[in-house]
Amino acid sequence: GEPPGGLLLAVRAARYGEAHVPAGAFCNCRSLTALTIPAGFATIGGCAFDGCSSLSALTLPAGLATIGNSAFYRCSSLTTLTIVSDHAEPRVLTREQPFDTAAVQQALEQAWAA
C-alpha cells in the first residue's frame, strides 16, 4: 500500500525544508482515513484535502497559522479533530456534522486563545 500521509509530509519537510502541506497535496485521496500533520508545520495549502471523503480523523499542531481556501472542502467524514500543543493537553473535538475549512480554522483559533 501507500505510505501514510503523515510520513510523506515528514519526509518532505526533512528533505526540502518545507514545513507545509502543498496546495492540492491530497486532493481526492479517498483512501486517506486519518492523518497527523507534524509539529512545526505552519501552512496547509488551498484544496490540500479537497475530496478526501474517507478522512475521518485529523491531528493538527496548534502552531498551524494558515489554512488555505477550501483546504477541507468535501471532507464528508471529518468528524474528529485533535489539536496538539507543546504546552497543553491535546484538544479533541468531535461533531456530528463534518468539519469544513472554516470550522477547522475556528477550532485552531480557539486553541490559540486558550
C-alpha positions in Angstrom: 0.0 0.0 0.0 0.9 3.7 0.1 3.0 5.1 2.9 1.0 7.0 5.5 0.3 10.7 4.6 1.9 12.0 7.8 5.1 10.1 7.0 5.1 11.6 3.5 4.8 15.1 4.9 7.6 14.5 7.5 9.9 13.2 4.8 9.1 16.1 2.5 9.8 18.6 5.4 13.1 16.9 6.2 14.2 16.6 2.6 13.2 20.0 1.3 12.9 22.1 4.4 9.3 22.7 3.6 7.1 22.6 6.7 3.8 23.0 4.9 1.2 20.9 3.1 1.3 21.9 -0.6 -1.9 23.1 -2.3 -3.9 20.1 -3.6 -1.4 17.7 -2.0 -4.0 15.1 -1.1 -6.8 16.2 -3.4 -9.4 13.4 -4.0 -7.3 10.9 -2.0 -10.2 8.8 -0.9 -8.0 6.1 0.7 -6.8 8.6 3.4 -8.7 7.9 6.6 -6.6 9.6 9.3 -3.7 12.0 9.2 -1.4 13.7 11.7 0.2 16.9 10.4 3.7 17.0 12.0 4.6 19.6 14.6 6.3 22.6 13.1 4.0 22.8 10.1 2.6 26.3 9.7 0.6 26.2 6.5 -1.9 24.0 4.8 -2.3 25.0 1.1 -5.6 25.6 -0.7 -7.6 22.5 -1.6 -5.0 20.3 0.1 -7.5 17.8 1.3 -10.4 18.6 -1.1 -12.4 15.5 -1.7 -10.8 13.3 0.9 -14.1 11.7 1.6 -12.8 9.0 3.9 -10.7 11.2 6.1 -12.4 10.9 9.5 -9.7 12.0 12.0 -7.2 14.8 11.7 -4.5 15.8 14.1 -3.1 19.3 13.8 -0.3 21.2 15.6 -1.5 24.2 17.5 1.2 26.3 15.7 -0.6 25.9 12.4 -1.0 29.5 11.2 -2.6 29.4 7.8 -5.2 27.2 6.2 -5.8 27.8 2.5 -9.2 28.2 0.8 -11.2 25.0 0.5 -8.4 23.0 2.2 -11.0 20.7 3.7 -13.7 21.0 1.1 -15.8 17.8 0.5 -14.2 16.1 3.6 -17.6 14.5 4.3 -16.3 12.1 7.0 -14.1 14.5 9.0 -15.8 14.4 12.4 -12.8 14.2 14.8 -10.2 17.0 15.1 -7.3 16.9 17.5 -5.2 19.9 18.2 -1.8 19.2 19.8 0.1 21.8 21.7 3.5 21.8 23.4 2.2 23.5 26.5 -1.3 21.9 27.0 -3.2 18.6 26.8 -4.4 17.8 23.3 -7.8 19.2 22.5 -10.0 16.5 20.9 -13.1 17.9 19.2 -15.8 15.7 17.7 -19.0 16.7 16.0 -21.8 15.1 14.0 -21.5 17.4 11.1 -18.1 17.1 9.3 -15.6 19.9 9.9 -15.2 22.1 6.9 -12.4 24.6 6.3 -14.0 27.4 8.4 -14.7 25.0 11.3 -11.1 23.8 11.4 -9.8 27.4 11.3 -12.2 28.3 14.1 -11.1 25.3 16.2 -7.4 26.4 15.8 -8.2 30.0 16.8 -10.0 28.7 19.9 -6.9 26.6 20.8 -4.7 29.7 20.4 -6.9 31.7 22.7 -6.9 29.0 25.4 
